[in-house]
């Protein structure tokens, strides 16, 4: 394979689905998508069974922590993934991640109380973080640039598939009164993916990227995790002052990381990531704000079961509609380029704002849903994900193409870090908003009604802000859009790895 530097323009027409899903590319796609699918299925299983878990072993006040700790561990693991690859290679790193993930899953299945479960979820998060980071990072490594937006759409598509498998697995076990079996069900899937990795993920050493990720920014990674934990810890208190204190501490820690990024030393994110005046920074902020809107889904099963009286299975499937919307939009719009791509990126936040405000009206209203049925609710849930998926593949592809030539690997790994950070912060803020709205005190139906209304109203602010940051990112020009040596415009789209 002839490798030489060249510019990449993500506004050029992307390749077709046939290029991505044929020959050697089909095996690469299946393996990388499987890593995302394993992580996503686990997310929806836990989202579906968590009300049953709380009913069995208690710990409603730690409801959001089951997600926050999982994602904090994933953030740390994603930051370490690049060095793990340097030590043992991509294939061994994937297999190790699957082993750690499986140990955490078994620990969740055996949990006698919530503290044990949270610890096991943390272990799960370490394995899942490495797995997802490698899946996204290898898009840039094994596919030619015209395939990037399609590959990112495929990754999003796995979330849609997981909305079928995750709630189905979790809901069936929850309704059978055995939520622990849902965690045991993850182990055969992990073994299957390990076999797929073993026999298909073979990357010759000479074809690996030459731009080394460099030293690990350990201090910055732990400061980022500390920022998430600060907001998460504050969400446990009913005092608005303590809540604000936790948020301010989190903001200060992120600001400290931004200040450290301006100094010498290993970088956590590519150059310009902490500046809205830079295209890279505007892209990252846009991605964070859109993901915040999606994190409202962690409370949807609880509201549907407590307010509407739906079964765990139905509540899980209704929640999964959000990700189905993301998948549908990503598959529909990933082929867009130029003016059309910029239009869907700008239109997505508007759709999400309207959908979240609709949920704030519908979810707390039993009478409304009794009169009109589930269809309006399903449409609103679908449109939350649809609006996010409209521009998500293009946002991620632009992050890859906007990085400096020597920061390509860093940009690839950073996508996972930033996504996980946004998910963890979103879960913590959701816990804070619902707590202040009375989810636990007074709790019950009144707390759920008030919590549902305020959650969706408050979180509609995030996509509203994203509308402006996406416009900012599209206006700005990247100072130097260059690509590493393994990214070439005339690289054959179906050339085998070996």
DRENDO-1510 file (C-alpha; in Angstrom, 1 decimal, always signed):
<recs>
REC; n; res; u; v; w
REC; 1; UNK; +0.0; +0.0; +0.0 .
REC; 2; UNK; +1.5; +3.3; -1.1 .
REC; 3; UNK; +1.3; +5.7; +1.8 .
REC; 4; UNK; +1.9; +9.5; +1.5 .
REC; 5; UNK; +0.6; +12.6; +3.1 .
REC; 6; UNK; -2.4; +14.4; +1.5 .
REC; 7; UNK; -5.3; +16.6; +2.4 .
REC; 8; UNK; -8.6; +15.2; +3.3 .
REC; 9; UNK; -11.8; +17.0; +2.7 .
REC; 10; UNK; -14.8; +15.5; +4.3 .
REC; 11; UNK; -17.1; +17.6; +2.1 .
REC; 12; UNK; -16.2; +15.5; -0.9 .
REC; 13; UNK; -18.6; +12.7; -1.8 .
REC; 14; UNK; -18.1; +9.7; +0.5 .
REC; 15; UNK; -17.8; +6.2; -0.7 .
REC; 16; UNK; -20.7; +3.8; -1.1 .
REC; 17; UNK; -22.0; +1.2; +1.4 .
REC; 18; UNK; -20.8; -1.5; -1.0 .
REC; 19; UNK; -17.2; -0.2; -0.5 .
REC; 20; UNK; -17.5; -0.5; +3.2 .
REC; 21; UNK; -19.4; -3.8; +3.4 .
REC; 22; UNK; -17.5; -5.9; +0.8 .
REC; 23; UNK; -14.3; -7.9; +0.8 .
REC; 24; UNK; -11.8; -7.4; +3.6 .
REC; 25; UNK; -13.7; -4.2; +4.6 .
REC; 26; UNK; -16.7; -6.3; +5.6 .
REC; 27; UNK; -14.7; -8.2; +8.2 .
REC; 28; UNK; -13.2; -5.0; +9.5 .
REC; 29; UNK; -16.6; -3.4; +9.7 .
REC; 30; UNK; -18.1; -6.4; +11.5 .
REC; 31; UNK; -15.3; -6.5; +14.1 .
REC; 32; UNK; -15.3; -2.8; +14.9 .
REC; 33; UNK; -19.1; -2.6; +14.9 .
REC; 34; UNK; -19.2; -5.6; +17.2 .
REC; 35; UNK; -17.1; -3.7; +19.8 .
REC; 36; UNK; -19.6; -0.8; +19.8 .
REC; 37; UNK; -22.5; -3.3; +19.8 .
REC; 38; UNK; -21.2; -5.0; +22.9 .
REC; 39; UNK; -20.9; -1.8; +24.8 .
REC; 40; UNK; -24.3; -0.4; +23.6 .
REC; 41; UNK; -26.2; -3.6; +24.3 .
REC; 42; UNK; -24.8; -3.5; +27.9 .
REC; 43; UNK; -26.0; +0.1; +28.2 .
REC; 44; UNK; -29.5; -0.8; +27.2 .
REC; 45; UNK; -29.7; -3.9; +29.3 .
REC; 46; UNK; -28.7; -1.9; +32.4 .
REC; 47; UNK; -31.1; +1.0; +31.5 .
REC; 48; UNK; -33.9; -1.5; +31.3 .
REC; 49; UNK; -33.3; -3.6; +34.4 .
REC; 50; UNK; -32.1; -0.8; +36.7 .
REC; 51; UNK; -35.6; -0.1; +38.2 .
REC; 52; UNK; -35.8; -3.9; +39.0 .
REC; 53; UNK; -32.3; -3.8; +40.5 .
REC; 54; UNK; -33.3; -0.9; +42.8 .
REC; 55; UNK; -36.5; -2.6; +43.8 .
REC; 56; UNK; -34.5; -5.7; +44.7 .
REC; 57; UNK; -31.3; -4.4; +46.4 .
REC; 58; UNK; -32.2; -0.8; +47.0 .
REC; 59; UNK; -30.1; +2.3; +46.3 .
REC; 60; UNK; -32.5; +4.6; +44.4 .
REC; 61; UNK; -30.3; +7.6; +45.5 .
REC; 62; UNK; -27.4; +6.0; +43.5 .
REC; 63; UNK; -29.6; +5.4; +40.4 .
REC; 64; UNK; -27.5; +7.7; +38.2 .
REC; 65; UNK; -24.2; +6.5; +39.6 .
REC; 66; UNK; -24.7; +3.1; +38.0 .
REC; 67; UNK; -24.2; +5.0; +34.7 .
REC; 68; UNK; -21.7; +7.7; +36.0 .
REC; 69; UNK; -19.2; +5.2; +37.5 .
REC; 70; UNK; -19.4; +3.0; +34.4 .
REC; 71; UNK; -18.6; +6.0; +32.2 .
REC; 72; UNK; -15.9; +7.5; +34.4 .
REC; 73; UNK; -14.0; +4.1; +34.3 .
REC; 74; UNK; -14.5; +4.1; +30.5 .
REC; 75; UNK; -13.0; +7.6; +30.3 .
REC; 76; UNK; -9.9; +6.5; +32.2 .
REC; 77; UNK; -9.6; +3.3; +30.1 .
REC; 78; UNK; -10.1; +5.1; +26.8 .
REC; 79; UNK; -7.3; +7.5; +27.8 .
REC; 80; UNK; -5.0; +4.5; +28.4 .
REC; 81; UNK; -6.0; +2.6; +25.3 .
REC; 82; UNK; -3.4; +4.1; +23.0 .
REC; 83; UNK; -0.5; +3.0; +25.2 .
REC; 84; UNK; -2.1; -0.4; +25.7 .
REC; 85; UNK; -2.0; -0.8; +21.9 .
REC; 86; UNK; +1.7; +0.2; +21.9 .
REC; 87; UNK; +2.5; -2.5; +24.4 .
REC; 88; UNK; +0.5; -5.5; +23.2 .
REC; 89; UNK; -1.1; -4.5; +19.8 .
REC; 90; UNK; -4.7; -4.0; +18.7 .
REC; 91; UNK; -5.8; -7.5; +18.8 .
REC; 92; UNK; -4.5; -8.4; +22.2 .
REC; 93; UNK; -5.8; -5.1; +23.6 .
REC; 94; UNK; -9.3; -5.9; +22.3 .
REC; 95; UNK; -9.1; -9.4; +23.9 .
REC; 96; UNK; -8.0; -8.0; +27.2 .
REC; 97; UNK; -10.8; -5.5; +27.2 .
REC; 98; UNK; -13.3; -8.2; +26.6 .
REC; 99; UNK; -11.9; -10.2; +29.5 .
REC; 100; UNK; -12.1; -7.3; +31.9 .
REC; 101; UNK; -15.7; -6.5; +30.6 .
REC; 102; UNK; -16.7; -10.1; +31.2 .
REC; 103; UNK; -15.3; -10.1; +34.8 .
REC; 104; UNK; -17.3; -6.9; +35.5 .
REC; 105; UNK; -20.5; -8.4; +34.1 .
REC; 106; UNK; -20.1; -11.5; +36.3 .
REC; 107; UNK; -19.6; -9.2; +39.3 .
REC; 108; UNK; -22.9; -7.3; +38.5 .
REC; 109; UNK; -24.7; -10.6; +38.3 .
REC; 110; UNK; -23.5; -11.6; +41.7 .
REC; 111; UNK; -24.1; -8.2; +43.4 .
REC; 112; UNK; -25.8; -8.5; +46.8 .
REC; 113; UNK; -26.2; -4.7; +47.3 .
REC; 114; UNK; -25.8; -1.5; +45.3 .
REC; 115; UNK; -22.2; -0.8; +46.4 .
REC; 116; UNK; -21.1; -4.1; +45.0 .
REC; 117; UNK; -23.0; -3.4; +41.8 .
REC; 118; UNK; -21.4; +0.0; +41.4 .
REC; 119; UNK; -17.9; -1.6; +41.9 .
REC; 120; UNK; -18.7; -4.2; +39.2 .
REC; 121; UNK; -20.0; -1.6; +36.9 .
REC; 122; UNK; -16.7; +0.3; +37.3 .
REC; 123; UNK; -14.8; -2.8; +36.2 .
REC; 124; UNK; -17.2; -3.2; +33.3 .
REC; 125; UNK; -16.5; +0.4; +32.3 .
REC; 126; UNK; -12.7; -0.2; +32.1 .
REC; 127; UNK; -13.2; -3.0; +29.6 .
REC; 128; UNK; -15.9; -1.2; +27.7 .
REC; 129; UNK; -13.8; +2.0; +27.5 .
REC; 130; UNK; -10.9; +0.3; +25.8 .
REC; 131; UNK; -13.2; -1.6; +23.5 .
REC; 132; UNK; -15.0; +1.5; +22.2 .
REC; 133; UNK; -11.9; +3.6; +22.0 .
REC; 134; UNK; -10.2; +1.0; +19.8 .
REC; 135; UNK; -13.3; +0.6; +17.6 .
REC; 136; UNK; -13.4; +4.4; +16.8 .
REC; 137; UNK; -9.6; +4.8; +16.5 .
REC; 138; UNK; -9.3; +2.0; +14.0 .
REC; 139; UNK; -11.8; +3.6; +11.6 .
REC; 140; UNK; -9.0; +6.0; +10.7 .
REC; 141; UNK; -6.4; +3.3; +10.6 .
REC; 142; UNK; -8.1; +0.6; +8.4 .
REC; 143; UNK; -10.4; +2.6; +6.2 .
REC; 144; UNK; -9.7; +5.2; +3.5 .
REC; 145; UNK; -10.9; +8.8; +4.3 .
REC; 146; UNK; -13.9; +8.7; +1.9 .
REC; 147; UNK; -15.3; +5.8; +4.0 .
REC; 148; UNK; -15.1; +7.6; +7.4 .
REC; 149; UNK; -18.6; +9.0; +7.5 .
REC; 150; UNK; -20.1; +5.7; +6.4 .
REC; 151; UNK; -18.0; +3.9; +9.1 .
REC; 152; UNK; -19.2; +6.3; +11.7 .
REC; 153; UNK; -22.8; +5.8; +10.6 .
REC; 154; UNK; -22.3; +2.1; +10.9 .
REC; 155; UNK; -21.0; +2.6; +14.5 .
REC; 156; UNK; -24.2; +4.6; +15.2 .
REC; 157; UNK; -26.2; +1.9; +13.6 .
REC; 158; UNK; -25.0; -0.5; +16.2 .
REC; 159; UNK; -26.7; +1.6; +18.8 .
REC; 160; UNK; -30.0; +1.0; +16.9 .
REC; 161; UNK; -29.5; -2.7; +16.8 .
REC; 162; UNK; -28.7; -2.7; +20.5 .
REC; 163; UNK; -32.1; -1.0; +21.1 .
REC; 164; UNK; -33.6; -4.3; +20.0 .
REC; 165; UNK; -31.3; -6.7; +21.8 .
REC; 166; UNK; -30.6; -4.7; +25.0 .
REC; 167; UNK; -34.2; -4.1; +26.1 .
REC; 168; UNK; -35.2; -7.5; +24.9 .
REC; 169; UNK; -32.6; -9.2; +27.1 .
REC; 170; UNK; -33.0; -6.9; +30.1 .
REC; 171; UNK; -36.8; -6.8; +29.9 .
REC; 172; UNK; -37.3; -10.5; +29.6 .
REC; 173; UNK; -35.1; -11.2; +32.6 .
REC; 174; UNK; -36.6; -8.3; +34.6 .
REC; 175; UNK; -40.2; -9.5; +34.0 .
REC; 176; UNK; -39.1; -13.0; +35.0 .
REC; 177; UNK; -37.9; -11.6; +38.3 .
REC; 178; UNK; -34.2; -12.5; +37.5 .
REC; 179; UNK; -32.4; -9.3; +36.5 .
REC; 180; UNK; -29.1; -11.1; +37.3 .
REC; 181; UNK; -29.5; -13.3; +34.3 .
REC; 182; UNK; -29.3; -10.3; +32.0 .
REC; 183; UNK; -25.7; -9.8; +33.1 .
REC; 184; UNK; -24.9; -13.5; +32.6 .
REC; 185; UNK; -26.3; -13.3; +29.1 .
REC; 186; UNK; -23.5; -10.9; +28.1 .
REC; 187; UNK; -20.8; -13.5; +28.6 .
REC; 188; UNK; -21.6; -15.7; +25.5 .
REC; 189; UNK; -21.7; -12.5; +23.4 .
REC; 190; UNK; -18.2; -11.5; +24.7 .
REC; 191; UNK; -16.8; -15.0; +23.8 .
REC; 192; UNK; -18.3; -14.7; +20.3 .
REC; 193; UNK; -16.7; -11.3; +19.8 .
REC; 194; UNK; -13.4; -12.5; +21.1 .
REC; 195; UNK; -13.4; -15.3; +18.5 .
REC; 196; UNK; -14.2; -12.7; +15.8 .
REC; 197; UNK; -11.3; -10.5; +17.0 .
REC; 198; UNK; -8.9; -13.4; +17.1 .
REC; 199; UNK; -9.5; -14.5; +13.5 .
REC; 200; UNK; -10.2; -11.2; +11.7 .
REC; 201; UNK; -8.3; -8.4; +13.4 .
REC; 202; UNK; -4.9; -8.9; +11.9 .
REC; 203; UNK; -3.0; -5.7; +11.2 .
REC; 204; UNK; +0.5; -6.1; +9.9 .
REC; 205; UNK; +3.0; -4.0; +11.9 .
REC; 206; UNK; +4.1; -2.0; +8.8 .
REC; 207; UNK; +0.6; -0.8; +8.2 .
REC; 208; UNK; +0.0; +0.7; +11.6 .
REC; 209; UNK; -0.1; +4.4; +11.9 .
REC; 210; UNK; +3.3; +6.0; +12.3 .
REC; 211; UNK; +2.1; +9.0; +14.4 .
REC; 212; UNK; +2.6; +7.6; +17.9 .
REC; 213; UNK; +0.1; +8.7; +20.5 .
REC; 214; UNK; +3.0; +9.6; +22.7 .
REC; 215; UNK; +3.1; +9.7; +26.5 .
REC; 216; UNK; -0.2; +9.2; +28.4 .
REC; 217; UNK; -1.5; +12.4; +30.0 .
REC; 218; UNK; -2.4; +10.6; +33.2 .
REC; 219; UNK; -2.9; +13.7; +35.4 .
REC; 220; UNK; -5.3; +15.2; +32.8 .
REC; 221; UNK; -7.2; +11.9; +32.5 .
REC; 222; UNK; -7.7; +11.7; +36.3 .
REC; 223; UNK; -8.6; +15.4; +36.5 .
REC; 224; UNK; -11.3; +14.8; +33.8 .
REC; 225; UNK; -12.6; +11.8; +35.8 .
REC; 226; UNK; -12.5; +13.9; +39.0 .
REC; 227; UNK; -14.6; +16.6; +37.3 .
REC; 228; UNK; -17.2; +14.0; +36.5 .
REC; 229; UNK; -17.1; +12.6; +40.0 .
REC; 230; UNK; -17.5; +16.1; +41.5 .
REC; 231; UNK; -20.7; +16.6; +39.6 .
REC; 232; UNK; -21.9; +13.1; +40.3 .
REC; 233; UNK; -21.2; +13.4; +44.1 .
REC; 234; UNK; -23.1; +16.8; +44.1 .
REC; 235; UNK; -26.1; +15.1; +42.6 .
REC; 236; UNK; -26.5; +13.0; +45.8 .
REC; 237; UNK; -27.5; +16.1; +47.8 .
REC; 238; UNK; -30.8; +17.8; +47.9 .
REC; 239; UNK; -29.2; +21.2; +48.6 .
REC; 240; UNK; -29.0; +23.5; +45.5 .
REC; 241; UNK; -25.9; +25.1; +47.0 .
REC; 242; UNK; -24.0; +21.8; +47.2 .
REC; 243; UNK; -25.2; +21.0; +43.7 .
REC; 244; UNK; -23.8; +24.3; +42.4 .
REC; 245; UNK; -20.6; +23.8; +44.3 .
REC; 246; UNK; -20.1; +20.4; +42.6 .
REC; 247; UNK; -20.7; +21.9; +39.2 .
REC; 248; UNK; -18.4; +24.8; +39.8 .
REC; 249; UNK; -15.6; +22.5; +41.0 .
REC; 250; UNK; -16.1; +20.3; +37.9 .
REC; 251; UNK; -15.9; +23.4; +35.7 .
REC; 252; UNK; -12.7; +24.5; +37.5 .
REC; 253; UNK; -11.1; +21.1; +36.9 .
REC; 254; UNK; -11.9; +21.2; +33.2 .
REC; 255; UNK; -10.5; +24.7; +33.0 .
REC; 256; UNK; -7.3; +23.5; +34.7 .
REC; 257; UNK; -7.0; +20.8; +32.1 .
REC; 258; UNK; -7.4; +23.4; +29.4 .
REC; 259; UNK; -4.7; +25.5; +31.0 .
REC; 260; UNK; -2.4; +22.5; +31.2 .
REC; 261; UNK; -3.0; +21.7; +27.5 .
REC; 262; UNK; -1.4; +25.1; +26.6 .
REC; 263; UNK; +1.8; +24.0; +28.3 .
REC; 264; UNK; +4.4; +21.4; +27.3 .
REC; 265; UNK; +3.6; +17.8; +28.0 .
REC; 266; UNK; +1.4; +14.9; +26.7 .
REC; 267; UNK; -1.9; +16.2; +25.3 .
REC; 268; UNK; -5.3; +14.9; +26.2 .
REC; 269; UNK; -7.1; +16.4; +23.2 .
REC; 270; UNK; -5.9; +17.8; +19.8 .
REC; 271; UNK; -4.7; +21.4; +19.5 .
REC; 272; UNK; -7.5; +23.9; +19.7 .
REC; 273; UNK; -9.9; +21.5; +21.5 .
REC; 274; UNK; -10.4; +23.9; +24.5 .
REC; 275; UNK; -11.1; +27.0; +22.4 .
REC; 276; UNK; -14.5; +27.9; +20.8 .
REC; 277; UNK; -12.5; +30.2; +18.5 .
REC; 278; UNK; -10.9; +27.1; +16.9 .
REC; 279; UNK; -12.9; +24.7; +14.6 .
REC; 280; UNK; -11.7; +21.7; +16.7 .
REC; 281; UNK; -13.0; +23.2; +19.9 .
REC; 282; UNK; -16.4; +24.1; +18.4 .
REC; 283; UNK; -16.8; +20.6; +17.1 .
REC; 284; UNK; -16.0; +19.0; +20.4 .
REC; 285; UNK; -18.4; +21.3; +22.3 .
REC; 286; UNK; -21.1; +20.6; +19.7 .
REC; 287; UNK; -20.7; +16.9; +20.2 .
REC; 288; UNK; -20.8; +17.2; +24.0 .
REC; 289; UNK; -24.0; +19.3; +23.9 .
REC; 290; UNK; -25.8; +16.9; +21.6 .
REC; 291; UNK; -24.8; +13.8; +23.7 .
REC; 292; UNK; -26.1; +15.6; +26.8 .
REC; 293; UNK; -29.6; +15.6; +25.3 .
REC; 294; UNK; -29.4; +11.8; +24.7 .
REC; 295; UNK; -28.5; +11.1; +28.4 .
REC; 296; UNK; -32.1; +11.9; +29.4 .
REC; 297; UNK; -32.9; +8.3; +28.3 .
REC; 298; UNK; -31.5; +6.8; +31.5 .
REC; 299; UNK; -34.6; +8.0; +33.4 .
REC; 300; UNK; -37.2; +7.2; +30.7 .
REC; 301; UNK; -37.7; +3.6; +31.8 .
REC; 302; UNK; -38.2; +4.7; +35.4 .
REC; 303; UNK; -40.8; +7.4; +34.4 .
REC; 304; UNK; -42.6; +5.0; +32.1 .
REC; 305; UNK; -42.9; +2.3; +34.8 .
REC; 306; UNK; -43.7; +4.6; +37.7 .
REC; 307; UNK; -45.9; +7.2; +35.9 .
REC; 308; UNK; -47.4; +5.2; +33.1 .
REC; 309; UNK; -47.4; +1.7; +34.7 .
REC; 310; UNK; -45.7; +0.0; +31.7 .
REC; 311; UNK; -43.8; -3.3; +32.1 .
REC; 312; UNK; -40.0; -3.3; +32.2 .
REC; 313; UNK; -39.9; -4.9; +28.7 .
REC; 314; UNK; -42.1; -2.3; +27.1 .
REC; 315; UNK; -40.4; +0.6; +28.9 .
REC; 316; UNK; -37.0; -0.6; +27.7 .
REC; 317; UNK; -38.2; -0.8; +24.1 .
REC; 318; UNK; -39.8; +2.6; +24.2 .
REC; 319; UNK; -36.5; +4.0; +25.6 .
REC; 320; UNK; -34.6; +2.3; +22.8 .
REC; 321; UNK; -36.6; +4.3; +20.2 .
REC; 322; UNK; -34.3; +7.3; +20.9 .
REC; 323; UNK; -31.3; +5.3; +19.6 .
REC; 324; UNK; -33.3; +3.9; +16.8 .
REC; 325; UNK; -33.8; +7.5; +15.7 .
REC; 326; UNK; -30.1; +8.2; +15.9 .
REC; 327; UNK; -29.4; +5.1; +13.8 .
REC; 328; UNK; -32.0; +5.9; +11.2 .
REC; 329; UNK; -30.8; +9.5; +10.7 .
REC; 330; UNK; -27.1; +8.5; +10.6 .
REC; 331; UNK; -27.8; +5.9; +7.9 .
REC; 332; UNK; -30.0; +8.3; +5.9 .
REC; 333; UNK; -27.7; +11.4; +6.1 .
REC; 334; UNK; -24.2; +9.9; +6.2 .
REC; 335; UNK; -24.0; +10.1; +2.4 .
REC; 336; UNK; -24.6; +13.8; +2.4 .
REC; 337; UNK; -21.7; +16.2; +1.6 .
REC; 338; UNK; -21.1; +19.9; +1.0 .
REC; 339; UNK; -24.1; +22.1; +1.5 .
REC; 340; UNK; -26.5; +19.3; +2.4 .
REC; 341; UNK; -24.2; +17.9; +5.1 .
REC; 342; UNK; -23.9; +21.4; +6.7 .
REC; 343; UNK; -27.7; +21.8; +6.5 .
REC; 344; UNK; -28.4; +18.5; +8.5 .
REC; 345; UNK; -25.8; +19.4; +11.0 .
REC; 346; UNK; -27.5; +22.7; +11.7 .
REC; 347; UNK; -31.0; +21.3; +11.6 .
REC; 348; UNK; -30.4; +18.5; +14.0 .
REC; 349; UNK; -30.3; +20.6; +17.3 .
REC; 350; UNK; -33.6; +22.3; +16.3 .
REC; 351; UNK; -35.3; +18.9; +16.0 .
REC; 352; UNK; -33.9; +17.7; +19.4 .
REC; 353; UNK; -35.1; +20.9; +21.2 .
REC; 354; UNK; -38.6; +20.4; +19.9 .
REC; 355; UNK; -38.6; +16.7; +20.8 .
REC; 356; UNK; -37.4; +17.2; +24.4 .
REC; 357; UNK; -40.0; +19.9; +25.1 .
REC; 358; UNK; -42.6; +17.6; +23.8 .
REC; 359; UNK; -41.5; +14.9; +26.2 .
REC; 360; UNK; -41.6; +17.4; +29.0 .
REC; 361; UNK; -45.3; +17.9; +28.2 .
REC; 362; UNK; -46.3; +14.3; +27.5 .
REC; 363; UNK; -44.4; +12.0; +29.9 .
REC; 364; UNK; -45.8; +13.6; +33.1 .
REC; 365; UNK; -49.4; +13.6; +31.7 .
REC; 366; UNK; -51.2; +10.3; +32.2 .
REC; 367; UNK; -54.4; +11.7; +30.8 .
REC; 368; UNK; -52.7; +12.8; +27.5 .
REC; 369; UNK; -51.3; +9.4; +26.8 .
REC; 370; UNK; -54.5; +7.7; +27.7 .
REC; 371; UNK; -56.3; +9.9; +25.2 .
REC; 372; UNK; -53.8; +9.7; +22.3 .
REC; 373; UNK; -52.0; +6.5; +23.0 .
REC; 374; UNK; -48.3; +5.8; +22.8 .
REC; 375; UNK; -47.8; +7.1; +19.2 .
REC; 376; UNK; -47.1; +10.8; +20.1 .
REC; 377; UNK; -44.6; +9.7; +22.8 .
REC; 378; UNK; -42.9; +7.3; +20.4 .
REC; 379; UNK; -42.6; +10.1; +17.8 .
REC; 380; UNK; -41.0; +12.4; +20.4 .
REC; 381; UNK; -38.6; +9.8; +21.6 .
REC; 382; UNK; -37.6; +8.9; +18.0 .
REC; 383; UNK; -37.0; +12.6; +17.1 .
REC; 384; UNK; -34.6; +13.1; +20.0 .
REC; 385; UNK; -32.3; +10.5; +18.5 .
REC; 386; UNK; -33.1; +11.4; +15.0 .
REC; 387; UNK; -32.0; +15.0; +15.5 .
REC; 388; UNK; -28.7; +13.9; +17.1 .
REC; 389; UNK; -28.0; +11.3; +14.4 .
REC; 390; UNK; -28.6; +13.8; +11.5 .
REC; 391; UNK; -25.2; +15.4; +12.0 .
REC; 392; UNK; -23.2; +13.0; +14.3 .
REC; 393; UNK; -21.3; +11.1; +11.6 .
REC; 394; UNK; -20.3; +14.4; +9.9 .
REC; 395; UNK; -19.2; +15.9; +13.3 .
REC; 396; UNK; -16.9; +12.9; +14.0 .
REC; 397; UNK; -15.5; +12.8; +10.5 .
REC; 398; UNK; -14.7; +16.5; +10.6 .
REC; 399; UNK; -12.9; +16.0; +13.9 .
REC; 400; UNK; -10.7; +13.4; +12.3 .
REC; 401; UNK; -10.0; +15.5; +9.2 .
REC; 402; UNK; -9.5; +18.8; +11.1 .
REC; 403; UNK; -6.6; +17.4; +13.3 .
REC; 404; UNK; -3.0; +18.5; +12.6 .
REC; 405; UNK; -0.9; +15.9; +10.7 .
REC; 406; UNK; +0.9; +14.7; +13.9 .
REC; 407; UNK; -2.3; +14.5; +16.0 .
REC; 408; UNK; -4.4; +12.1; +13.9 .
REC; 409; UNK; -4.2; +9.3; +16.4 .
REC; 410; UNK; -4.9; +11.6; +19.2 .
REC; 411; UNK; -8.0; +12.9; +17.5 .
REC; 412; UNK; -9.2; +9.3; +16.8 .
REC; 413; UNK; -8.9; +8.2; +20.4 .
REC; 414; UNK; -10.3; +11.5; +21.7 .
REC; 415; UNK; -13.7; +10.9; +20.2 .
REC; 416; UNK; -14.4; +8.2; +22.7 .
REC; 417; UNK; -13.0; +10.2; +25.6 .
REC; 418; UNK; -15.2; +13.2; +24.8 .
REC; 419; UNK; -18.3; +11.1; +24.2 .
REC; 420; UNK; -17.8; +9.3; +27.4 .
REC; 421; UNK; -17.2; +12.5; +29.3 .
REC; 422; UNK; -20.4; +14.0; +27.9 .
REC; 423; UNK; -22.4; +10.8; +28.8 .
REC; 424; UNK; -21.1; +10.8; +32.4 .
REC; 425; UNK; -21.7; +14.5; +32.9 .
REC; 426; UNK; -25.1; +14.1; +31.4 .
REC; 427; UNK; -26.0; +11.3; +33.8 .
REC; 428; UNK; -24.8; +13.2; +36.8 .
REC; 429; UNK; -26.7; +16.4; +35.8 .
REC; 430; UNK; -29.8; +14.3; +35.1 .
REC; 431; UNK; -29.5; +12.8; +38.6 .
REC; 432; UNK; -29.1; +16.3; +40.0 .
REC; 433; UNK; -32.1; +17.8; +38.2 .
REC; 434; UNK; -34.4; +14.9; +39.1 .
REC; 435; UNK; -33.1; +14.9; +42.7 .
REC; 436; UNK; -33.9; +18.6; +43.1 .
REC; 437; UNK; -37.3; +18.0; +41.5 .
REC; 438; UNK; -38.1; +15.5; +44.2 .
REC; 439; UNK; -37.5; +12.1; +42.6 .
REC; 440; UNK; -36.3; +10.5; +45.8 .
REC; 441; UNK; -37.9; +13.0; +48.3 .
REC; 442; UNK; -40.9; +12.9; +48.3 .
REC; 443; UNK; -40.4; +10.2; +45.7 .
REC; 444; UNK; -43.1; +7.9; +44.3 .
REC; 445; UNK; -45.5; +9.2; +41.7 .
REC; 446; UNK; -45.4; +12.9; +42.7 .
REC; 447; UNK; -41.6; +12.9; +42.5 .
REC; 448; UNK; -41.5; +11.1; +39.2 .
REC; 449; UNK; -44.1; +13.6; +37.7 .
REC; 450; UNK; -42.1; +16.6; +38.7 .
REC; 451; UNK; -38.7; +15.0; +37.8 .
REC; 452; UNK; -39.9; +14.1; +34.3 .
REC; 453; UNK; -41.0; +17.6; +33.5 .
REC; 454; UNK; -38.0; +19.4; +34.8 .
REC; 455; UNK; -35.5; +16.9; +33.3 .
REC; 456; UNK; -36.6; +17.5; +29.7 .
REC; 457; UNK; -37.1; +21.2; +30.1 .
REC; 458; UNK; -33.6; +21.7; +31.5 .
REC; 459; UNK; -31.9; +19.4; +29.1 .
REC; 460; UNK; -33.4; +21.1; +26.1 .
REC; 461; UNK; -31.0; +24.0; +26.7 .
REC; 462; UNK; -28.0; +21.8; +25.5 .
REC; 463; UNK; -29.1; +21.2; +21.9 .
REC; 464; UNK; -30.2; +24.9; +21.8 .
REC; 465; UNK; -26.7; +25.9; +22.5 .
REC; 466; UNK; -25.4; +23.3; +20.1 .
REC; 467; UNK; -27.2; +25.0; +17.3 .
REC; 468; UNK; -24.9; +28.0; +17.7 .
REC; 469; UNK; -21.7; +26.1; +18.3 .
REC; 470; UNK; -22.3; +24.0; +15.2 .
REC; 471; UNK; -22.8; +27.2; +13.2 .
REC; 472; UNK; -19.5; +28.4; +14.7 .
REC; 473; UNK; -17.7; +25.2; +13.7 .
REC; 474; UNK; -18.9; +25.4; +10.1 .
REC; 475; UNK; -17.9; +29.1; +9.8 .
REC; 476; UNK; -14.4; +28.5; +11.0 .
REC; 477; UNK; -11.6; +27.2; +8.7 .
REC; 478; UNK; -9.1; +24.8; +10.0 .
REC; 479; UNK; -5.6; +26.3; +10.0 .
REC; 480; UNK; -4.0; +23.2; +8.7 .
REC; 481; UNK; -6.0; +20.2; +7.5 .
REC; 482; UNK; -3.4; +17.6; +6.8 .
REC; 483; UNK; -3.5; +13.8; +7.0 .
REC; 484; UNK; -1.0; +11.2; +8.3 .
REC; 485; UNK; +0.8; +9.0; +5.8 .
REC; 486; UNK; -1.8; +6.2; +5.9 .
REC; 487; UNK; -4.6; +8.5; +4.7 .
REC; 488; UNK; -4.6; +9.1; +1.0 .
REC; 489; UNK; -7.4; +10.3; -1.3 .
REC; 490; UNK; -6.4; +7.8; -4.1 .
REC; 491; UNK; -6.0; +4.9; -1.6 .
REC; 492; UNK; -8.0; +1.9; -3.0 .
REC; 493; UNK; -11.2; +1.6; -1.0 .
REC; 494; UNK; -11.2; -2.1; -1.0 .
REC; 495; UNK; -7.5; -2.9; -0.7 .
REC; 496; UNK; -7.0; -5.8; +1.7 .
REC; 497; UNK; -4.9; -5.3; +4.9 .
REC; 498; UNK; -2.5; -8.0; +4.0 .
</recs>
